[in-house]
Amino acid sequence: MRLWHQALISKLPRQQLLGQHREIAALRGNGWGRRHATVDYVFRHSPFKLFQFHRLVLNEMVRRGYQPNKCWYNPLCRGQHCPPYKQLAEERETDPIYPEHDDAYLQECLANLRQKGIDL
């Protein structure tokens, strides 16, 4: 499981974009707080940050003609198998959304994609 650098979202091939949506949906649901080495940094931030990141992915999906469930546009939504948050403190928008998504992380993501035969 990995969150791609946000600068890559609009450039990801279909498979990676849809995979990103599935992974974020899992994290927003019952996967929130379950340790995973590659994405542990998201748990140091409010779940609202993950919603903000997911919104980037959702908007790209819509731009490409997909129709994701509208529930995901609600920051309280946690999917079909998890009760929604009762409330969630909004954080101010930052760029990048996650400070961990720096230039070094971008290069790491690009190298990971190249290993998969994807050269962006």
C-alpha positions in Angstrom: 0.0 0.0 0.0 1.3 3.4 -1.0 0.1 6.9 -1.4 1.6 8.3 -4.6 3.1 11.7 -4.5 0.2 14.1 -5.1 1.9 15.7 -8.1 1.6 12.3 -9.9 -2.1 11.7 -9.4 -3.1 13.3 -12.7 -0.4 11.4 -14.6 -1.0 7.9 -13.1 -2.1 5.1 -15.5 -5.6 3.8 -15.0 -4.6 0.8 -12.9 -2.6 2.9 -10.4 -5.2 5.6 -10.2 -8.0 3.1 -9.4 -5.7 1.2 -7.0 -5.0 4.5 -5.2 -8.7 5.0 -4.8 -9.1 1.5 -3.3 -6.2 1.9 -1.0 -7.4 5.3 0.3 -11.0 3.9 0.7 -9.6 1.1 2.8 -7.5 3.5 4.9 -10.5 5.8 5.5 -12.6 2.8 6.6 -11.6 0.0 8.9 -7.9 0.3 8.0 -7.5 3.7 9.7 -4.8 3.3 12.3 -3.6 -0.1 11.3 0.1 0.0 10.9 1.7 -0.3 7.5 5.3 0.7 6.9 4.7 2.6 3.7 1.7 4.7 4.8 2.3 5.0 8.6 2.9 8.7 8.2 -0.8 9.4 7.4 -1.7 8.4 11.0 0.4 11.2 12.4 -2.1 13.6 10.8 -5.8 14.0 11.1 -8.0 11.8 9.0 -9.2 15.0 7.3 -5.8 15.1 5.5 -6.5 11.7 4.0 -9.9 13.0 2.9 -8.2 15.9 1.2 -5.8 13.6 -0.6 -8.7 11.3 -1.6 -10.5 14.3 -3.0 -7.6 14.8 -5.4 -7.9 11.2 -6.6 -11.7 11.4 -6.9 -11.5 14.5 -8.9 -9.0 12.9 -11.3 -11.3 9.8 -11.6 -14.2 12.1 -12.5 -12.1 13.9 -15.0 -11.4 10.6 -16.7 -15.0 9.6 -16.8 -15.3 7.4 -13.7 -18.2 7.8 -11.3 -17.0 7.2 -7.7 -19.5 6.9 -5.0 -20.5 10.4 -3.9 -20.2 9.3 -0.2 -16.4 9.7 -0.5 -16.8 13.5 -1.0 -18.0 13.7 2.6 -15.1 13.9 5.0 -17.1 11.9 7.6 -17.6 9.0 5.2 -15.7 5.8 6.1 -17.3 3.5 3.5 -20.1 0.9 3.6 -18.6 -1.3 6.4 -17.5 1.3 8.9 -19.7 3.9 10.7 -19.0 7.5 9.7 -17.1 9.8 11.9 -19.4 11.8 14.1 -17.3 14.9 13.6 -13.9 15.6 12.2 -11.8 18.7 12.8 -11.1 20.3 9.5 -7.4 21.2 8.9 -6.4 24.1 6.7 -5.4 23.0 3.2 -1.6 22.7 2.7 0.5 22.1 -0.4 1.6 19.5 -0.3 -1.2 17.9 1.6 1.3 15.7 3.5 4.6 17.3 4.3 6.2 13.9 3.7 5.4 14.3 0.0 8.6 16.2 -0.7 11.0 16.1 -3.7 12.7 13.0 -2.3 9.4 11.2 -2.0 8.5 12.2 -5.5 11.7 10.7 -6.8 11.0 7.5 -4.8 7.5 7.2 -6.3 8.9 7.8 -9.8 11.5 5.0 -9.2 8.8 2.7 -8.0 6.7 3.3 -11.1 9.7 2.8 -13.3 10.2 -0.6 -11.6 6.6 -1.4 -12.8 7.5 -0.4 -16.3 5.8 3.0 -16.1 7.9 6.0 -17.1 6.2 9.4 -16.4 
